[in-house]
Amino acid sequence: MPYGGSRSRGFTLIELMIVVAIIGIIAAIAYPSYRQNVMATHRTNAQADLMELAQWMERKYLQQNYDYTGGGTPTLPQTQSPETGTAMYNLTLSAVTKNEFTLQATPVGGQTEDRCKTLTLEHTGEKKASGGSDCW
């Protein structure tokens, strides 16, 4: 017996394995929820970027005498979301005519697992998502 007659005691292997198993179970439950929240945050950022680009298109429409094309297809000032860092969405402009346009945010990388898939914003303000109707 060590000093003073009391026995020193540590963790047994069984106790340690139980703690590791509990941590594993908590992590298995928490990680998918965390991942869904991260994807929803990236989606919200892409939606805000689409709205900002739609406002940019409207300003061009007024500056170019009520013509979205202005004699050619406009070049977007931002082609990814977020604008800096790792892209989660590619931003594109399609179906541009004198009076119409469509903006799209296509997921890339890990964001492709998001349930909403491609986000679309029309010149009329109509918002769509290829993965569901409750994404905007």
N, C-alpha and C positions, 0 to 999 in steps of 0.2 A: 504494500500500500504506500502511495506517495505521502508526502509530508502531512502531518496532522491526522492521519488515520482515515481521511475520506478518499473515495475512489474517483479518479478522473473519468469522465464519460464524454464521448463525442457522438456524432451521428452514425447510425448503422447504415449499411448499404441499402437495406429495405426502406428506411425512412428517406434516404436520398432519392431512391427510385420513385417513391410515391410523389415527392415534390416535383421531380422532373416530369412525371406523367401528368400532374395537375397543370403545370406550366404549358405542356404540350397541348392539352385539351383547351385551355383558355386561348392560346395562340391560334388554334385551328378554328375557333369560333370568331375571334376578333379580326383576323386578317381579311377574310372576304368582305366584311362590313367596312373596314378601313379602305380597301381597294375600291369599293363602290363609291365611297365618299370622295376619294381622290379623282375618279373618273367623272363624277358629277361636277366637281370643281373645274376640271378642264373643259367640260362641256359648257358650263356657264361662261367661262372666259371666251370660248369660241363664239357663243351667241352674242356676247357683248361686242366682239370684234366684227361680226357680221353686221350688227346694227350700226357700228361706227363706219364701216365701209359703205353701207346703204346711204348714210348721211353724206359721205364723200361723193357718192354717185349723184345724189340730189343736188349738191352744190355745183358739180360739173354740168348737170342738166341745165341749171339756170345760167351758168357762165357761158354755155355754148348755145344759147338761144333755143332752149327747149329741145335738146338733142343729146341723148346719152352717149352716142358714138363720137360726136365731134369730128366726123370725117374718118374715123377708124376706131378699132377696139381700144378702150382705155387700158392702161397698165395700172394695176392696183398698187397702192403704196405699201401694202402689207400682204404677203403671200403665205404666212404661216401664223398659227396661234399656239402658244404665245409668240409675240413678235421677236423676242430674243430668247435664247436658250434652246432646249430640246423641243422640237415641234411635236405637238399632239394632234394638230389638224392642219391640213393644207387648205388654203383659202383660194377659191377660183371664181372667176367671173365668166358666165356663159350666157348664151341666148341674148346677146346684146343687139338691140335694134334702136332706132331713133327714139322710141317711146317705152321700151321694155328692157329689163335685165333680170338675171337670176344670179344670186351669190350662193356659193356652196362651201361648206366646211366638211372635208373628208377626213375621217380619223386615220392616223398613222401610228405605228409602233404599238405600244401597250394599250393605247386608246381604242384600237380596233375591237377590243372586247366589250366596249360600251354598248349597252342595249339599244341606244338611239341611232347608232350608225351615222349616216350622212345627214347633216343639217342643211336646210335650204331656206333662203329668204328671197322672196319675189319683190319686184318693184312696187307692187301694190301693198306690201307689208305682210303678205301671207307667209306664214312660217310652217315649215314641214320638217319631218324627220323620217328617214326611210325605215327606222326601226320601231316606230310607235307614234301614237298621236299625243301622248302626254309628256313629250320631251321638252317642249318650250314652256 
